[in-house]
Amino acid sequence: MITPTLDLEHELAGQGYDLIVGFDEVGRGALAGPVMVGCAAIWAQNIQNTIVPPGVADSKMLTEHRREAIFDELTDWAASWAVGEASNAEIDEWGIAYALGVAALRALSRVERQLDRLPASVGAILDGPSDYITKALNTFDAPEVPVPAEVTCRVKGDQHCATVATAAVIAKVTRDRLMVSIAGSDAQYAPYEWKKNKGYGSAAHRAAIAEYGPTSLHRTSWHLV
């Protein structure tokens, strides 16, 4: 298993950014529930003395039990963290790329407002090849972000960058907990087995959609069956 480092975070700190944030998404491919983007921040001034928490890794490489076990350690490690979301209705209205951008900006806005002071500048690392964050900045649906981030995209950033890996685990645990909670909140959701599949397109989930139809939490603009 690849161990994430702070190498790219060090590079951004060396370029003069005051706050370094990592972003990663979860739920992009799900059929039901929100998409979420996690954001984890560290101060550049502290990076020389920052040690990556043991066990941090790409959330997809960790078991559900392991993600839960390190969740509190990761949230304590970050100077600030947040998870932004876009609902299934927003995904249907806006499309997934713009929904991800708004969700990421919601997370960043919360991260900055939770800090003891606003950063002078923000350098961001986004997992993947496409900068959907900057595209959504200053649009009608996006929140106001006190200090916009300069985004660097890194393919497989969740495997290589500690802030991104941290954001990935935080987002994954947060969304999984939400889907399990929703699944248990109403008997109508039982056939879709969200406690197991977290809204993704398992065979049982698709079969339930075919039999019972979509719920108000499904992404009806998607090919569901």
N, CA and C of each residue as an Amber inpcrd file, in Angstrom:
protein
   675
   0.8370000  -1.1970000   0.0000000   0.0000000   0.0000000   0.0000000
   0.8780000   1.2560000   0.0000000   0.5520000   2.2010000  -0.8620000
   1.2850000   3.4650000  -0.9310000   0.9630000   4.2990000   0.3120000
   1.9920000   4.8730000   0.9030000   1.7930000   5.7240000   2.0740000
   1.7910000   7.1930000   1.6480000   0.7160000   7.9160000   1.8930000
   0.6860000   9.3360000   1.5280000   1.7410000  10.1360000   2.2840000
   2.2680000  11.1510000   1.6250000   3.2800000  12.0210000   2.2240000
   2.7940000  13.4710000   2.1910000   3.6400000  14.3550000   2.6790000
   3.3690000  15.7880000   2.6140000   4.2680000  16.4760000   1.5710000
   4.7480000  15.7230000   0.6000000   5.6850000  16.2790000  -0.3780000
   5.0620000  17.4220000  -1.1810000   3.8690000  17.2150000  -1.7230000
   3.2410000  18.2770000  -2.5080000   2.8000000  19.4180000  -1.6060000
   2.3630000  19.0970000  -0.4080000   2.0090000  20.1470000   0.5460000
   3.2280000  21.0210000   0.8620000   4.3970000  20.4030000   0.9930000
   5.6400000  21.1590000   1.2100000   5.9290000  22.0720000   0.0150000
   5.7110000  21.5570000  -1.1850000   5.9420000  22.3720000  -2.3790000
   5.0610000  23.6150000  -2.3730000   3.7940000  23.4400000  -2.0350000
   2.8740000  24.5770000  -2.0180000   3.2430000  25.5680000  -0.9130000
   3.6630000  25.0510000   0.2280000   4.1210000  25.9380000   1.3020000
   5.3350000  26.7400000   0.8360000   6.2140000  26.0890000   0.0790000
   7.3940000  26.7650000  -0.4390000   7.0620000  27.8350000  -1.4660000
   5.8930000  27.7210000  -2.0870000   5.4490000  28.7340000  -3.0530000
   4.7870000  29.9250000  -2.3700000   4.6560000  29.8480000  -1.0460000
   4.1640000  30.9980000  -0.3030000   2.7290000  30.9310000   0.1690000
   2.0620000  29.8160000  -0.0620000   0.6840000  29.6940000   0.4130000
   0.6590000  29.5770000   1.9300000  -0.2970000  30.2380000   2.5360000
  -0.4090000  30.2920000   3.9970000  -1.1140000  29.0580000   4.5580000
  -2.1400000  28.6030000   3.8580000  -2.9150000  27.4360000   4.2700000
  -2.9200000  26.4340000   3.1210000  -2.7130000  25.1650000   3.4540000
  -2.7320000  24.0980000   2.4640000  -3.9440000  23.2170000   2.7420000
  -4.7620000  22.9880000   1.7260000  -5.9540000  22.1650000   1.9090000
  -5.9750000  21.0440000   0.8830000  -6.4660000  19.8970000   1.3160000
  -6.6650000  18.7640000   0.4290000  -8.1450000  18.5020000   0.2500000
  -8.5520000  18.1550000  -0.9710000  -9.9570000  17.8570000  -1.2780000
 -10.0770000  16.4640000  -1.8730000 -11.1430000  15.7670000  -1.5090000
 -11.5100000  14.5510000  -2.2270000 -13.0060000  14.3430000  -2.1250000
 -13.5420000  13.6730000  -3.1200000 -14.9890000  13.4890000  -3.2370000
 -15.3860000  12.0580000  -2.8960000 -16.6500000  11.8950000  -2.5520000
 -17.2110000  10.5620000  -2.3540000 -18.6790000  10.6110000  -2.7740000
 -19.1370000   9.5430000  -3.4050000 -20.5300000   9.4720000  -3.8170000
 -20.7900000   9.9020000  -5.2390000 -19.7490000  10.1810000  -6.0020000
 -19.9510000  10.6140000  -7.3950000 -20.7660000   9.5800000  -8.1730000
 -20.4590000   8.3110000  -8.0030000 -21.0980000   7.2840000  -8.7960000
 -22.3210000   6.6420000  -8.1660000 -22.7580000   7.1410000  -7.0250000
 -23.9110000   6.5540000  -6.3470000 -25.2020000   6.8570000  -7.1040000
 -26.2060000   6.0370000  -6.8690000 -27.5220000   6.2520000  -7.4770000
 -28.4460000   7.0450000  -6.5670000 -28.1400000   7.0630000  -5.2780000
 -28.9920000   7.7420000  -4.3040000 -28.1370000   8.4800000  -3.2880000
 -28.7230000   9.5050000  -2.6940000 -28.0310000  10.2730000  -1.6750000
 -27.1670000  11.3760000  -2.2630000 -26.5460000  12.1540000  -1.3940000
 -25.7390000  13.2940000  -1.8620000 -24.3670000  12.8820000  -2.3480000
 -23.7340000  13.7800000  -3.0540000 -22.3000000  13.7070000  -3.2750000
 -21.6540000  14.5790000  -2.2170000 -20.5040000  14.1670000  -1.7220000
 -19.8090000  14.9280000  -0.6860000 -18.3590000  15.1540000  -1.0720000
 -17.8240000  16.2850000  -0.6450000 -16.4110000  16.6070000  -0.8530000
 -15.8110000  16.9510000   0.4990000 -14.8020000  16.1950000   0.8790000
 -14.0990000  16.4710000   2.1260000 -12.9800000  17.4690000   1.9020000
 -12.7040000  18.2590000   2.9290000 -11.6330000  19.2600000   2.8760000
 -10.8720000  19.2150000   4.1880000  -9.5700000  19.0220000   4.1220000
  -8.7180000  18.9840000   5.3150000  -7.5860000  19.9910000   5.1420000
  -7.3650000  20.8170000   6.1600000  -6.4050000  21.9280000   6.0510000
  -5.2860000  21.8180000   7.0830000  -4.0960000  22.2680000   6.6820000
  -2.9760000  22.4250000   7.6060000  -2.3180000  23.7700000   7.3250000
  -1.7700000  24.3790000   8.3500000  -1.0610000  25.6510000   8.1900000
   0.3260000  25.4000000   7.6150000   0.7210000  26.1930000   6.6450000
   2.0450000  26.0590000   6.0480000   3.1490000  26.2930000   7.0820000
   2.9080000  27.1970000   8.0110000   3.9340000  27.5210000   9.0110000
   4.2440000  26.3450000   9.9330000   3.3110000  25.3930000  10.0000000
   3.5070000  24.2390000  10.8800000   3.9480000  22.9780000  10.1530000
   4.0890000  23.0780000   8.8370000   4.2630000  21.8630000   8.0570000
   5.5870000  21.1510000   8.3310000   6.6200000  21.9070000   8.6780000
   7.9140000  21.2780000   8.9410000   7.8560000  20.3220000  10.1280000
   6.9900000  20.6250000  11.0660000   6.8700000  19.7920000  12.2680000
   5.6420000  18.8830000  12.2440000   5.0000000  18.8090000  11.0780000
   3.7910000  18.0010000  10.9540000   4.1390000  16.5800000  10.5410000
   3.6100000  15.6260000  11.2570000   3.8330000  14.2080000  10.9730000
   2.5240000  13.6010000  10.4830000   2.6130000  12.8820000   9.3990000
   1.4170000  12.2310000   8.8470000   0.9410000  11.1580000   9.8230000
  -0.3290000  11.1520000  10.1690000  -0.8330000  10.1470000  11.1050000
  -0.5930000   8.7320000  10.5820000  -0.1620000   7.8300000  11.4460000
   0.0330000   6.4490000  10.9960000  -1.2830000   5.8270000  10.5620000
  -1.2360000   5.0880000   9.4840000  -2.4360000   4.4080000   9.0150000
  -3.2320000   5.1740000   7.9900000  -2.9120000   6.4550000   7.7840000
  -3.6630000   7.2220000   6.7920000  -3.3380000   6.6720000   5.4010000
  -4.3600000   6.5300000   4.5950000  -4.1910000   6.0020000   3.2380000
  -5.4280000   6.3530000   2.4430000  -5.3590000   6.1110000   1.1550000
  -6.5190000   6.2660000   0.2850000  -7.6910000   5.5200000   0.9140000
  -8.8230000   6.2050000   1.0710000  -9.9610000   5.6100000   1.7720000
 -10.4480000   4.3290000   1.1140000 -10.2540000   4.2050000  -0.2060000
 -10.7050000   3.0040000  -0.9080000  -9.8530000   1.7940000  -0.5600000
  -8.6590000   2.0390000  -0.0290000  -7.7600000   0.9520000   0.3460000
  -7.9780000   0.4810000   1.7860000  -8.8120000   1.1920000   2.5220000
  -9.0400000   0.8750000   3.9200000 -10.3940000   0.2150000   4.1070000
 -10.4870000  -0.6740000   5.0700000 -11.7730000  -1.2660000   5.3980000
 -12.6410000  -0.2360000   6.1060000 -13.9450000  -0.4880000   6.1290000
 -14.8570000   0.4150000   6.8300000 -14.4740000   0.5230000   8.3030000
 -14.1140000  -0.5970000   8.8930000 -13.7120000  -0.5890000  10.3110000
 -12.4750000   0.2770000  10.5120000 -11.5070000   0.1810000   9.6050000
 -10.2710000   0.9610000   9.7510000 -10.5380000   2.4400000   9.5540000
 -11.3910000   2.7890000   8.6020000 -11.7200000   4.2070000   8.4080000
 -12.3650000   4.7930000   9.6700000 -13.2830000   4.0500000  10.2410000
 -13.9330000   4.5090000  11.4730000 -12.9210000   4.6520000  12.5980000
 -11.9640000   3.7310000  12.6540000 -10.9950000   3.7200000  13.7530000
 -10.0680000   4.9310000  13.7220000  -9.7490000   5.4350000  12.5170000
  -8.8090000   6.5590000  12.4340000  -9.5060000   7.8990000  12.2250000
 -10.8270000   7.8930000  12.1500000 -11.5610000   9.1290000  11.8470000
 -11.2320000  10.2440000  12.8320000 -11.3440000   9.9760000  14.1170000
 -11.1010000  11.0200000  15.1220000  -9.6600000  11.5090000  15.0930000
  -8.7230000  10.5910000  14.8520000  -7.3150000  10.9870000  14.7830000
  -7.0780000  11.9430000  13.6170000  -7.7290000  11.6860000  12.5000000
  -7.5530000  12.5430000  11.3340000  -8.2080000  13.9030000  11.5310000
  -9.3810000  13.9240000  12.1320000 -10.0270000  15.2220000  12.3590000
  -9.2440000  16.0480000  13.3800000  -8.5930000  15.3820000  14.3250000
  -7.7450000  16.0990000  15.2960000  -6.4580000  16.6020000  14.6370000
  -5.9550000  15.8510000  13.6640000  -4.6910000  16.2030000  13.0080000
  -4.8300000  17.4640000  12.1700000  -5.9420000  17.6130000  11.5150000
  -6.1420000  18.7710000  10.6430000  -6.3400000  20.0400000  11.4620000
  -5.8150000  21.1570000  10.9570000  -6.0530000  22.4510000  11.6120000
  -7.5240000  22.8120000  11.5350000  -8.1750000  22.3800000  10.4650000
  -9.6090000  22.5680000  10.2720000 -10.0530000  21.5790000   9.2050000
 -11.2900000  21.1610000   9.2840000 -11.8210000  20.2240000   8.2900000
 -13.3210000  20.4400000   8.1480000 -13.8530000  20.0140000   7.0320000
 -15.2940000  20.0780000   6.8060000 -15.6470000  19.1680000   5.6470000
 -16.9160000  18.8340000   5.5690000 -17.4380000  18.0640000   4.4410000
 -18.6070000  18.8430000   3.8480000 -18.4920000  19.1860000   2.5840000
 -19.5760000  19.8600000   1.8850000 -20.3640000  18.8470000   1.0750000
 -21.6300000  19.1110000   0.8780000 -22.4340000  18.1680000   0.1100000
 -23.3190000  18.8960000  -0.8940000 -23.7180000  18.1410000  -1.8940000
 -24.7570000  18.5760000  -2.8300000 -25.7740000  17.4500000  -2.8860000
 -27.0310000  17.7920000  -2.7540000 -28.0870000  16.7910000  -2.6600000
 -28.3450000  16.1200000  -3.9980000 -29.0890000  15.0300000  -3.9560000
 -29.4660000  14.3640000  -5.1990000 -30.2980000  15.2840000  -6.0940000
 -31.1370000  16.1280000  -5.4850000 -31.9280000  17.0720000  -6.2780000
 -31.0310000  18.0980000  -6.9610000 -29.9950000  18.5570000  -6.2550000
 -29.0550000  19.5040000  -6.8540000 -28.2600000  18.8390000  -7.9700000
 -27.8820000  17.5910000  -7.7810000 -27.1740000  16.8550000  -8.8370000
 -28.0540000  16.7490000 -10.0760000 -29.3370000  16.4160000  -9.8760000
 -30.2590000  16.3120000 -11.0090000 -30.4100000  17.6500000 -11.7280000
 -30.4220000  18.7360000 -10.9630000 -30.6320000  20.0610000 -11.5560000
 -29.3760000  20.5880000 -12.2340000 -28.2290000  20.3790000 -11.5910000
 -27.0000000  21.0250000 -12.0400000 -26.0790000  20.1430000 -12.8660000
 -26.1740000  18.8410000 -12.7050000 -25.1580000  17.9430000 -13.2510000
 -24.0820000  17.6900000 -12.2060000 -23.3910000  16.5880000 -12.3320000
 -22.4830000  16.1470000 -11.2720000 -21.2530000  17.0470000 -11.1270000
 -20.6930000  17.5340000 -12.2220000 -19.4600000  18.3130000 -12.1280000
 -19.6850000  19.6130000 -11.3500000 -20.7470000  20.3300000 -11.6970000
 -21.0260000  21.5820000 -10.9900000 -21.4320000  21.3150000  -9.5490000
 -22.1800000  20.2340000  -9.3140000 -22.5590000  19.8690000  -7.9510000
 -21.3270000  19.6000000  -7.0920000 -20.3440000  18.9420000  -7.6590000
 -19.0950000  18.6990000  -6.9330000 -18.3940000  20.0130000  -6.6030000
 -18.3700000  20.9310000  -7.5540000 -17.7270000  22.2190000  -7.3180000
 -18.3840000  22.9870000  -6.1920000 -19.7060000  23.0320000  -6.1820000
 -20.4240000  23.7350000  -5.1180000 -20.2000000  23.0430000  -3.7800000
 -20.2230000  21.7160000  -3.7690000 -19.9800000  20.9800000  -2.5280000
 -18.5870000  21.2750000  -1.9780000 -17.5890000  21.3070000  -2.8590000
 -16.2280000  21.6030000  -2.4270000 -16.1160000  23.0150000  -1.8510000
 -16.7720000  23.9790000  -2.4840000 -16.7280000  25.3580000  -1.9940000
 -17.4810000  25.4940000  -0.6670000 -18.5380000  24.7370000  -0.4880000
 -19.2210000  24.7200000   0.8030000 -18.2780000  24.2160000   1.8950000
 -17.5080000  23.1930000   1.5760000 -16.5440000  22.6670000   2.5440000
 -15.4510000  23.6870000   2.8420000 -14.8970000  24.3000000   1.7920000
 -13.8170000  25.2670000   1.9790000 -14.2730000  26.4700000   2.7930000
 -15.4640000  26.9580000   2.5070000 -15.9960000  28.0930000   3.2560000
 -16.0850000  27.7650000   4.7470000 -16.5580000  26.5720000   5.0680000
 -16.6610000  26.1660000   6.4730000 -15.2880000  26.0200000   7.1040000
 -14.3540000  25.4280000   6.3680000 -12.9940000  25.2550000   6.8850000
 -12.3800000  26.5990000   7.2690000 -12.4850000  27.5650000   6.3840000
 -11.8590000  28.8680000   6.6470000 -12.5270000  29.5870000   7.8150000
 -13.8330000  29.4760000   7.9230000 -14.5500000  30.1700000   8.9920000
 -14.3220000  29.5200000  10.3550000 -13.8490000  28.2900000  10.3860000
 -13.5630000  27.6020000  11.6390000 -12.1760000  27.9160000  12.1830000
 -11.3270000  28.4910000  11.3640000  -9.9560000  28.7970000  11.7760000
  -9.9130000  29.9780000  12.7430000  -8.8210000  30.0760000  13.4950000
  -8.6430000  31.1930000  14.4220000  -8.4550000  32.5140000  13.6830000
  -7.9500000  32.4260000  12.4660000  -7.7700000  33.6100000  11.6260000
  -7.9350000  33.1990000  10.1830000  -8.2630000  34.1520000   9.3390000
  -8.3520000  33.8480000   7.9170000  -6.9510000  33.7590000   7.3190000
  -6.7240000  32.8170000   6.4420000  -5.4050000  32.7100000   5.8090000
  -5.1710000  33.8370000   4.8230000  -3.9020000  34.1650000   4.6250000
  -3.5510000  35.1770000   3.6270000  -3.7340000  34.6190000   2.2150000
  -3.4780000  33.3270000   2.0560000  -3.6270000  32.6700000   0.7550000
  -3.8230000  31.1850000   1.0000000  -4.4580000  30.5320000   0.0400000
  -4.7860000  29.1110000   0.1860000  -4.3270000  28.3460000  -1.0490000
  -3.5290000  27.3260000  -0.8300000  -3.1460000  26.4160000  -1.8970000
  -3.8760000  25.1030000  -1.7050000  -4.5650000  24.6450000  -2.7310000
  -5.3900000  23.4420000  -2.6150000  -4.8800000  22.3310000  -3.5180000
  -5.0350000  21.1050000  -3.0330000  -4.7540000  19.9110000  -3.8250000
  -6.0670000  19.1670000  -4.0090000  -6.4560000  18.9520000  -5.2480000
  -7.7080000  18.2710000  -5.5620000  -7.4090000  16.9370000  -6.2190000
  -7.9740000  15.8840000  -5.6790000  -7.7970000  14.5700000  -6.2760000
  -8.4660000  14.5210000  -7.6500000  -7.7460000  13.9900000  -8.6190000
  -8.3130000  13.8310000  -9.9480000  -7.7270000  14.7880000 -10.9600000
  -8.1610000  14.6780000 -12.2200000  -7.5630000  15.4550000 -13.3060000
  -8.2320000  16.7830000 -13.5980000  -9.4230000  17.0390000 -13.0220000
 -10.2090000  18.1980000 -13.4410000 -10.5270000  19.1150000 -12.2660000
 -10.2900000  20.4080000 -12.4550000 -10.5370000  21.4090000 -11.4160000
 -11.9910000  21.8960000 -11.4840000 -12.8810000  21.1550000 -10.8450000
 -14.2780000  21.5790000 -10.8070000 -14.5250000  22.6530000  -9.7500000
 -13.5400000  22.9170000  -8.8830000 -13.7200000  23.8980000  -7.8150000
 -13.6730000  25.3250000  -8.3650000 -12.6230000  25.6470000  -9.1050000
 -12.4780000  26.9880000  -9.6480000 -13.6160000  27.3270000 -10.6090000
 -14.0800000  26.3270000 -11.3510000 -15.1730000  26.5600000 -12.3030000
 -16.4530000  26.9920000 -11.5940000 -16.6540000  26.5140000 -10.3610000
 -17.8830000  26.8400000  -9.6270000 -17.7550000  28.1160000  -8.7980000
 -16.5310000  28.6150000  -8.6230000 -16.2970000  29.7920000  -7.7870000
 -17.0360000  31.0060000  -8.3420000 -17.6790000  31.7430000  -7.4330000
 -18.3930000  32.9840000  -7.7580000 -19.6100000  32.7670000  -8.6570000
 -20.1010000  31.5550000  -8.7310000 -21.3430000  31.3160000  -9.4490000
 -22.5200000  31.5440000  -8.5040000 -23.7190000  31.5860000  -9.0570000
 -24.9060000  31.9550000  -8.2900000 -25.1700000  31.0050000  -7.1220000
 -24.9420000  29.7210000  -7.3280000 -25.2810000  28.7250000  -6.3170000
 -24.1690000  28.4950000  -5.2970000 -22.9810000  28.9430000  -5.5890000
 -21.8420000  28.6820000  -4.7080000 -21.8480000  29.6260000  -3.5080000
 -21.3450000  29.1530000  -2.3640000 -21.2500000  30.0280000  -1.1970000
 -20.1050000  31.0180000  -1.3460000 -20.1520000  32.0560000  -0.5480000
 -19.0190000  32.9810000  -0.5080000 -17.8690000  32.3210000   0.2240000
 -16.7060000  32.3370000  -0.3830000 -15.4970000  31.7900000   0.2410000
 -14.6020000  32.9660000   0.6100000 -14.2790000  33.1300000   1.9000000
 -13.4890000  34.2920000   2.3200000 -12.1770000  34.4480000   1.5470000
 -11.4450000  33.3370000   1.3760000 -10.1780000  33.3730000   0.6420000
 -10.1950000  32.2450000  -0.3870000 -10.4420000  32.5420000  -1.6620000
 -10.4730000  31.4920000  -2.6830000  -9.1390000  30.7480000  -2.7610000
  -9.2130000  29.4910000  -3.1410000  -8.0160000  28.6550000  -3.2200000
  -7.4800000  28.5970000  -4.6460000  -6.1700000  28.5240000  -4.7550000
  -5.5150000  28.2070000  -6.0170000  -5.3750000  26.6910000  -6.0700000
  -5.9950000  26.0820000  -7.0600000  -6.1500000  24.6240000  -7.0730000
  -5.0900000  23.9490000  -7.9410000  -4.4580000  22.9300000  -7.3720000
  -3.5720000  22.0270000  -8.0980000  -4.2410000  20.6610000  -8.1610000
  -4.4450000  20.1360000  -9.3570000  -5.0500000  18.8090000  -9.5000000
  -3.9510000  17.7450000  -9.4690000  -4.2430000  16.6560000  -8.7810000
  -3.2840000  15.5570000  -8.6960000  -4.0280000  14.2300000  -8.8670000
  -3.7670000  13.5660000  -9.9670000  -4.3550000  12.2530000 -10.1910000
  -3.8280000  11.2950000  -9.1280000  -4.7220000  10.5510000  -8.5330000
  -4.4140000   9.6450000  -7.4270000  -3.8370000  10.4070000  -6.2310000
  -4.3100000  11.6410000  -6.0750000  -3.8670000  12.4360000  -4.9380000
  -4.2150000  11.8030000  -3.6090000  -5.3040000  11.0260000  -3.5890000
  -5.6910000  10.3760000  -2.3350000  -4.7020000   9.2890000  -1.9310000
  -3.8890000   8.8270000  -2.8780000  -2.8650000   7.8400000  -2.5540000
  -1.5470000   8.4850000  -2.1570000  -1.3080000   9.6980000  -2.6500000
   0.0200000  10.2910000  -2.5030000   0.0960000  11.4790000  -1.5460000
  -1.0030000  12.1830000  -1.3370000  -0.9750000  13.4290000  -0.5670000
  -1.7490000  13.2640000   0.7420000  -1.0970000  13.5600000   1.8370000
  -1.6940000  13.2810000   3.1400000  -2.9570000  14.0930000   3.3960000
  -2.9800000  15.3610000   2.9710000  -4.1900000  16.1520000   3.2100000
  -5.3630000  15.6250000   2.3910000  -5.0790000  15.1590000   1.1750000
  -6.1370000  14.6110000   0.3300000  -6.6380000  13.2850000   0.8960000
  -5.7120000  12.4340000   1.3140000  -6.1030000  11.1580000   1.9110000
  -6.9370000  11.3800000   3.1670000  -6.5610000  12.3750000   3.9540000
  -7.3220000  12.7030000   5.1620000  -8.7250000  13.1630000   4.7960000
  -8.8160000  14.0490000   3.8080000 -10.1240000  14.5190000   3.3560000
 -10.9680000  13.3700000   2.8220000 -10.3300000  12.4300000   2.1440000
 -11.0460000  11.2910000   1.5710000 -11.6690000  10.4200000   2.6530000
 -10.8980000  10.1140000   3.6800000 -11.4110000   9.2730000   4.7680000
 -12.5330000   9.9930000   5.5100000 -12.3310000  11.2710000   5.8120000
 -13.3540000  12.0440000   6.5250000 -14.6520000  12.0830000   5.7250000
 -14.5460000  12.3280000   4.4200000 -15.7440000  12.3910000   3.5770000
 -16.4260000  11.0370000   3.4840000 -15.6360000   9.9790000   3.3210000
 -16.2000000   8.6380000   3.1850000 -16.9390000   8.2240000   4.4520000
 -16.3300000   8.4230000   5.6050000 -16.9780000   8.0550000   6.8640000
 -18.2490000   8.8810000   7.0680000 -18.1630000  10.1730000   6.7740000
 -19.3210000  11.0530000   6.9630000 -20.4850000  10.6200000   6.0780000
 -20.2060000  10.3320000   4.8190000 -21.2960000   9.9390000   3.9140000
 -21.8420000   8.5560000   4.2690000 -20.9580000   7.6270000   4.5900000
 -21.4240000   6.2850000   4.9640000 -22.3370000   6.3490000   6.1860000
 -21.9550000   7.1260000   7.1810000 -22.7840000   7.2690000   8.3820000
 -24.1490000   7.8530000   8.0280000 -24.1490000   8.8470000   7.1360000
 -25.4130000   9.4620000   6.7380000 -26.3210000   8.4510000   6.0390000
 -25.7730000   7.6810000   5.1070000 -26.5930000   6.7320000   4.3620000
 -27.1380000   5.6280000   5.2630000 -26.3460000   5.1900000   6.2220000
 -26.8240000   4.1900000   7.1780000 -27.9410000   4.7760000   8.0340000
 -27.7720000   6.0250000   8.4550000 -28.8010000   6.6900000   9.2590000
 -30.0960000   6.8490000   8.4750000 -29.9900000   7.2730000   7.2260000
 -31.1820000   7.4260000   6.3870000 -31.8650000   6.0730000   6.1820000
 -31.0550000   5.0490000   5.9430000 -31.6120000   3.7200000   5.6970000
 -32.4670000   3.2400000   6.8610000 -32.0770000   3.5910000   8.0770000
 -32.8120000   3.1530000   9.2500000 -33.9150000   4.0870000   9.6770000
 -34.0830000   5.1940000   8.9560000 -35.0390000   6.2160000   9.3840000
 -36.4630000   5.9560000   8.9220000 -36.6080000   5.1090000   7.9050000
 -37.9420000   4.8790000   7.3450000 -37.9550000   3.5090000   6.6790000
 -39.0080000   2.7280000   6.9460000 -39.0990000   1.3730000   6.4080000
 -39.1350000   1.3450000   4.8850000 -39.5520000   2.4470000   4.2630000
 -39.6340000   2.4570000   2.7950000 -38.2700000   2.2850000   2.1440000
 -37.1950000   2.6060000   2.8810000 -35.8570000   2.5180000   2.3100000
 -35.2370000   1.1280000   2.4320000 -35.8360000   0.2520000   3.2150000
 -35.2410000  -1.0600000   3.4870000 -34.9220000  -1.8710000   2.2260000
 -35.8160000  -1.9280000   1.2310000 -35.5190000  -2.7710000   0.0630000
 -34.2530000  -2.3600000  -0.6990000 -33.8430000  -1.1070000  -0.5770000
 -32.7080000  -0.6080000  -1.3600000 -31.3570000  -0.9420000  -0.7170000
 -31.3950000  -1.4200000   0.5210000 -30.1950000  -1.9120000   1.2280000
 -29.0770000  -0.8770000   1.3130000 -29.4250000   0.3660000   1.6290000
 -28.3990000   1.4120000   1.7080000 -27.4270000   1.2020000   2.8540000
 -27.8180000   0.4580000   3.8690000 -26.8740000   0.1580000   4.9470000
 -25.6690000  -0.6080000   4.4170000 -25.9090000  -1.4070000   3.3750000
 -24.8200000  -2.1930000   2.7830000 -24.1460000  -1.4660000   1.6250000
 -24.9560000  -0.9130000   0.7220000 -24.3680000  -0.3690000  -0.5130000
 -24.1400000   1.1410000  -0.4900000 -24.6310000   1.8170000   0.5620000
 -24.4400000   3.2650000   0.7390000 -24.9550000   4.0920000  -0.4460000
 -25.9280000   3.5400000  -1.1430000 -26.5150000   4.2630000  -2.2640000
 -25.9170000   3.9450000  -3.6150000 -24.8640000   3.1290000  -3.6370000
 -24.2550000   2.7480000  -4.9090000 -25.0870000   1.6580000  -5.5900000
 -24.7840000   1.3940000  -6.8480000 -25.6350000   0.5530000  -7.6730000
 -25.3880000  -0.9300000  -7.5620000 -25.5630000  -1.4990000  -6.4010000
 -25.4670000  -2.9390000  -6.2380000 -26.6250000  -3.6190000  -6.9530000
 -26.5190000  -4.9310000  -7.1350000 -27.5860000  -5.6700000  -7.8060000
 -28.8940000  -5.5650000  -7.0330000 -28.8110000  -5.6630000  -5.7070000
 -30.0140000  -5.5820000  -4.8730000 -30.6430000  -4.1910000  -4.9530000
 -29.8050000  -3.1710000  -4.9930000 -30.3030000  -1.7940000  -5.0830000
 -31.0290000  -1.5810000  -6.4100000 -30.4290000  -1.9980000  -7.4990000
 -31.0500000  -1.8110000  -8.8120000 -32.3310000  -2.6390000  -8.9360000
 -32.3250000  -3.8320000  -8.3450000 -33.5230000  -4.6670000  -8.3890000
 -34.6720000  -4.0100000  -7.6280000 -34.3440000  -3.3680000  -6.5000000
 -35.3740000  -2.6790000  -5.7170000 -35.9280000  -1.4820000  -6.4770000
 -35.0750000  -0.7720000  -7.1780000 -35.5520000   0.3620000  -7.9890000
 -36.4950000  -0.1360000  -9.0770000 -36.1120000  -1.2550000  -9.7080000
 -36.9530000  -1.8160000 -10.7670000 -38.3160000  -2.2410000 -10.2290000
 -38.3440000  -2.7470000  -8.9960000 -39.5940000  -3.2490000  -8.4210000
 -40.4430000  -2.1560000  -7.7910000 -39.8020000  -1.2580000  -7.0480000
 -40.5400000  -0.2570000  -6.2650000 -40.4530000   1.1560000  -6.8370000
 -39.5440000   1.3620000  -7.7760000 -39.3420000   2.7010000  -8.3110000
 -38.3720000   3.5070000  -7.4690000 -37.9760000   4.6730000  -7.9330000
 -37.0380000   5.5090000  -7.1860000 -37.7200000   6.2170000  -6.0230000
 -36.9370000   6.5400000  -5.0010000 -37.4080000   7.3360000  -3.8710000
 -37.0820000   8.8050000  -4.1260000 -37.4460000   9.6390000  -3.1910000
 -37.1380000  11.0710000  -3.2990000 -35.6540000  11.3470000  -3.1240000
 -34.8810000  10.3370000  -2.7370000 -33.4430000  10.5010000  -2.5440000
 -32.6260000   9.9510000  -3.7140000 -33.2930000   9.4290000  -4.7250000
 -32.5800000   8.9190000  -5.8930000 -32.2850000  10.0380000  -6.8960000
 -31.2380000   9.8390000  -7.6470000 -30.8390000  10.7710000  -8.7090000
 -31.6010000  10.3680000  -9.9720000 -32.7460000  10.9490000 -10.1510000
 -33.6540000  10.4930000 -11.1960000 -33.1910000  10.8400000 -12.6110000
 -32.2120000  11.7200000 -12.7150000 -31.6690000  12.0450000 -14.0260000
 -30.6600000  10.9800000 -14.4830000 -30.3430000  10.0260000 -13.6050000
 -29.3570000   8.9900000 -13.9110000 -30.0560000   7.7430000 -14.4200000
 -29.2780000   6.8810000 -15.0520000 -29.7860000   5.5640000 -15.4860000
 -29.7820000   4.6640000 -14.2600000 -30.9350000   4.4520000 -13.6670000
 -31.0100000   3.7780000 -12.3670000 -31.1490000   2.2640000 -12.4640000
 -31.6640000   1.7640000 -13.5430000 -31.8380000   0.3120000 -13.6640000
 -31.2780000  -0.1820000 -15.0020000
